[in-house]
Amino acid sequence: MSVKKILKRSLLYLAMFLPAMSTSVSGSTEKNILPEWRVSISSPSLYPAKVTSVYGVNHQENWISQLHAFSQFMSKTDMNNVMKWINSYDGYGLPLHTFTMVRGAQVSKRESLPDDVYLYWTSLANIQFYVTRFDLNVEIKRLMVSKDSYVGRSGDEISCYRSEIVFGLLPNGQAKVFLKGCGELIYVTELKPESVMREDAHGFNAEDYRERSYFKRIQKRADEIGAVLDPIPWDKVNKVYSNEKVTELN
């Protein structure tokens, strides 16, 4: 199904809930049915990223929802793991698969959607500290709260929502944003960093990171496949790898 058709269906679906439009767009149209929104992170195997803080902000409802469990980022981005799920992967691009991404869940389990999502993260290959902000406009919220369906591997029709926000993090601080769900990924936009920091969200700086084993592990990955890390081959790093259908939001 095209994104335009999805949006058309979304508008028809939301029209049924016009008396509660403010709730529908900022939150759930079907109480206790819409799954809580979540965030997943993808980064290249040769240029992995460490997430140190993620939270969503809803200005109208006056809440901040923290997300946690962005762990195992080195094992998830390891070439051996990625190639189990995406056999064409070359180590440079963004591997977008459930088992290659680092996933986070809300601590407070808010059903209503945030207006903004803030992401604090570290590009490990060059030790740069970035902050990314993603603004959820009305169009994005409509997609996320609209119930849809797709045909699963068993041939059965499965009800679904596109309630997962995926960030593909690149070593220059750029972030590609996707919505995941219903057996596909919808590419939304590419964001520049909101700011570049001198330390991560926990107060650790570049010297602290240099004392850890990240550099050796990343270099080992490069040596094993005969890759050169510097200069960064942007034509390769800018590619997306996925076994799911990828469409664009336009």
N, C-alpha and C positions, 0 to 999 in steps of 0.2 A: 504494500500500500504506500502511495506517495505521501510526502509530508503535507502537501496541500490538501489531500483527501483526509488525512488525520486531523488537520486543523479544522476542516469543514465539519467533520464528525464531532470534534471537540466543541465547536460553537453551538451545534445543535444540541449536544448533550448538556452544555452549560445553560442553554436557554430554558431548560426544564427547571432550573434552579435559580431563576432570576430574582425571586424574593430574597434569596440568601446569597446573592452574587459575591458580596464581600467575603463571605465565609468560603465560597467555592474556590475563588481565585487564590486566597491566602491560605486556604486549608483544605479540608476534606469535603467532597460532595456526598460521600456515603460514609457516615460515621462508623468507625470500627471495621471498615472494609478496605479503604485506601491504606496501603502499607506506608509506614513511616519513611520519609525521605532519608537517603543515605549518600555517602560520598565514597568514591573509589579513586585510586591513584595509579597511574601507569608512568613508568620512566624507562629509558633505554637500558639494556643490560650493561653497555659500556659506559653509560653516563647516568648512573642511578641517582635517585633523589630520596632524601630522608625527610619525612613530614614531622614537624615538631608541634604543630597546633592547628586545629580546624574547628571553626564554629560558625553557626548561622545566626543571623540577627533578623528579628521581625519587629519593625518599628511600630506598627499599629497595635500589636498585642504586647509590646514592650517586654520581649524576652530574648535571651541569648542561649543557644543550645550548643553545648560542646560535643564534639565527636571524639571517640577514642579507638584504640586497637589498631593503629596504623603501624603494625609491627611486621617483622619478617620481610622487610623490603629488600634485603640482600639475597635471601633465598628465593623469593618470588621472582626477582629479576635475573637470577642465575641462568646462563644459557642452557644448561641441561634441563632445567625446569621449563623454560619457555618453549624449547623445541619439542617437548612432549605434547604440547597443545597447538603450537604453530610451527610446523616443520620447515616453512620457508623463511623463518626469521634469520636475520643476518647479524644481530647484536646492536645495530645502530638505531633503528627506528623504535616506534612506540608499540609494544605488544599489548593489544586490547583483548584480553580474555579473562574470564572470571578467576582462573587459577594462576594468572600471572600478575594480577593487580593486587595492590594492598587496599583492603576495604575497611571502612570505619563505620561505626554505628553511633547513634545519638545516646548520650547518657540519660537525657530526660524523655526521650522517645516522643517528640512533638509530632503530631499529625499535620498540623498546619505548616505551610511552607515558609521558609525565610525570605526576606527581601534581598539579603546579601549573604554570600558565603565567603569567609576569609580563610585563606590557606597560608600558613607559615612553613617554609620548607628550605632545605639546603641542597644545592647541587654539589654532590660529593667529589666529582672528578676535578672541579676547579675551586671548590669551597667558596661558593657564593650563597648568600642568604637573601631569600626573596619573600615578598608578601604578595599574594595574588588575591584580588577581589572579583567575585562574579556576582553581577546584579541580575536577579531573576525578574525579567519583565513580564507583562501580562501574557504574552504569547507563550513564554516558557512555562509559566504556571498553568496555563490552560492545558498544555500538553501533559504536564505531570499529574494533574488531577483527573484527567479524562480516562475512563475505563475503555479498554480495547480488548482485542483477542488475536491470537495467532495459532497456527497449526503446529503442534509439537512433533517430536520425532516419532511418537507413537501413532500419529495421525489424528489425535484428538484435538479439539479446539480448546485452548487454554485462555482463561480470562487474565488480563494483565494490566499493569500501569508502567509508565516510564518515570519511575520515581528515584532512579539512581543517577547522580551527577558524577561524571567521570572527568578527571583532570589528567591530561597527558603533559608531563613536565619535561621541559627541554633545558639544557645546560646554560642557555643565555637568559633564562628567566621567563621565557615565553611559555604560555600554557594553552593547549588546545582543550576545548570543552565539548563534551558529548552528553547526551541523555541516553541512558541504557534501559532497555526493557522491551518486552513483546518480541523477543528474538532478533533485535536489531540495535544498532547504534545510530543516533542522529547527531551529526556534527553541527554544533551551534556557532562557535566562534573561536578566535584565537586572541588571547589577552596578553598585553604587556604587563610586567610586574607593577603592582601598585607602588612598591618601594623596594629599595635594595638596602639591606641592613648590615650592620657590622658584626652582629651575633645572631644566634638563633633564638627561638621563643623561650628557651630555658636559660639564656645568658651565656652559652658556650660560643667562643669565638674561633677564628681560623686556627690559632695555635693549638687550641684544645682538640680540634678535629685532626690536625696533623699528627697528634700523638696516638691516634687510633689506627686500626688495621685496614681502614677503607681503601687507602691508596694501593697497598700491596694486593688486596683482593681484586680490585678493579684492573690493575696492571696484569695480574695473572689471567684474568678473563681475556684481555687483549692478546696476550702472548699465546694463549691456547688456540686462538683462531687466526693468528697472524695479522691482527688489526693494529692500526696506528691511531692513537687517541688525539694527538695534537699535530697539526691543526684539525679542528673538528670538521668532518665532511658533512656540511649542512644538507646537501642534496640527499644523503642517506638518513641522517638523523631526523629529517622532516617527514619521513614516510610513516604510514600507519599500517599495522598488520593486525588482521582480525579474521576469525572464522565466521563471524556474524556479518549480516548485511549492514553496510555503512551508507547512509544517505545524508544529504545536506538540508539544513533548515534554510529555506529561501522564500 
